[in-house]
Amino acid sequence: MPQEPRTRVFVLLLILACAVFCVSCRPKTDEDQIRELMKEAGRHIEENDIGGLLDLLSDDYSDHRNRDKKQTQDMVQTYFSEFRGIVVHILATRVDELKADEAFIRTDAALSSGAAKALRKLVPVSTDNYRFEIELTKKQDRWLIRFAEWKHIGIEELFPESISVLQRIFSEK
């Protein structure tokens, strides 16, 4: 290859690498951090990691049934013992209100469980869909869940963007 085309290729690759590096180095917005928090919660549930999940809850956490952090821990332990191989798909998170130290969000999630967790990640199965309404608080630059309410919803109640994600998940299998 002559020297000039090689130089062009090198320069183009260098420009591309710089562009990717600059985009990935931008500071994460609060909305980015909140969406990551929801995905992290899903990972902790899939891994049966009660401690990791509880670390995402503020000290003054409560839910719609007035469970505090300790009571939530007991509830989650019961779920983990009753439901094997939980799979969580965080479909969409809408940030409805965002202030400096608090946020109100709604998240759609598709859940399933069973002994064949690995198989369910590969083969389409029916899921139970939930809508979580969550109040977050920001403590020391970290978003934490202060209040959560959830309800089972039908597929027709999912956010349009949730349906798109669900279709993509099952079309990839």
N, C-alpha and C positions, 0 to 999 in steps of 0.2 A: 504494500500500500504506500503510495507516495506520501511524503511528509505533510503536505497541506491538508488532505482529507483526514488524516490522523489527528492533526491539531484541531480541526473543526469538531470532530467527534469528542475529543477530550474536553474542549471548551463547552460543548453542549452538555456533556455529562456533569461537568463541574457546575454549570448553571442550574441544572436539574437538582443536583445534590444540595446546593445552597438553598434553593426554593423549598425543598422538602424539609431541610433543617430549620429554616426560618419559620415555617408554618408550625412545625411540631414544637418549637420553643416558645411560642406565644403563651402568655400566661393564661391559665384556665379561668374562664368566667365562673361566676357563681352558678349559673345554669349548668355548665359543664360539670362542676363539682357535684351538684345535686343529682344529675343523671348518673354519674359514676357511683354515688352513694346508693342509689336504688339497685344498680347492677351488683355492687358489692354485697348488699343485703341478700340478693338472690343467690350469689355464690356461697355465702355462709350457710344458707338454708340447704342448698344442694350438698354441701360438704358436712352437714350435721354439726356445724361449728357454732354451738350455742354462745360461747364466749365472744367470738367474733361478731355475732349478731348483736349481742347485748352491748358491745362496745360502740355500736352505732346509735344507741338510745341515750338520751340525756338522763341525768340523775333524777329529774322530776317527770320522767315519762309516765304517760297513762294512755289507755286506749278507750274505745267507746263503751267498754263494759267496766270501766274504772279499775282495770288491772294495772298495778304498778310494775316496776322493772322486775322485782322478785316473782310476782305472780305470772308475769309474762314468761320468765325463765321456766317456771313449772309447766306452763301451757306448752311451750315449745318442746320441752323434754317429752311430754306426753305425745305430741305429734310425731316426734322423731321415733319414739318406740312403737307407735301404731302404724305409721306410714313409712315403708321402706323405699329407698331409691327415689326420693323427691327430685323432680326436674322443674326448674323455674325458668320461664322465658319472660323477661321484662320487655313488654311490647312497646310501650310509649309512656313518657312522663311529660305532663303539661305543668309548667310553672305558672300558676294563676296569679300569684302576688309575690313580689320579691322586694324586701326591704334590706337595710344594712345588716340586721341581725336576726331576721326571721323570714320565713317563706311558707307559702301555702301551695301544695302541689296535689295533683291527681296522677296516679300511676295505674296503668292496666298491666296485669300479669296473667299468664297462662300457666297453670300448675298441673302436674300429673305425678303419679307415684306408682310404684310396683317393683317387683323383684328384678325385672329386666330393664334396669335403668339405661344401660348401654344400648340395648336394642331400641328403646323408645326414643333415644336421641337420633337414631337412624331411620326408623320407620314411623310414618304418621300415625298418631293416636289421637283419641279425643282428649281434650284438656278441660279443666275447670277454670273458668275465667273469673278474675276478681278485679274490682276497682278499689284502690286504696286512696283514701283522702288523708293527707299527712300534713302536719304542721311541723316545721323545722325551726331549729334555733341554731345560731352560729356562735360557737364558743372557741375562742383562741384560733380563729381562722379555719375552723372545722365545723361542717354542718352535721347536726345530730337530730334524730327524730324525737320530738317532744310529745306528739300526740298522733295516734293512728286510728283510723276507722276503715273497715273493709266490708265489702259485701260481694256475694256471688252474683255475677251478671251473665246474661245471655250474649251470644255472639253479636246479636243485633244492637247491643248497648255499648259495644267496644268503640273507642275512638276510631275514626276512619284510618288514621295512621297505624293503629294497632292491628287492624284487619290486614293492612298491607304487609306488616312485619310477619304476622301469622301465616299468610299465604306464602311469603318468601321462605320462612322456616320449613314449611311442609313441601314446598316445590323443590327444595334442595335435596330432599331425601330420596 
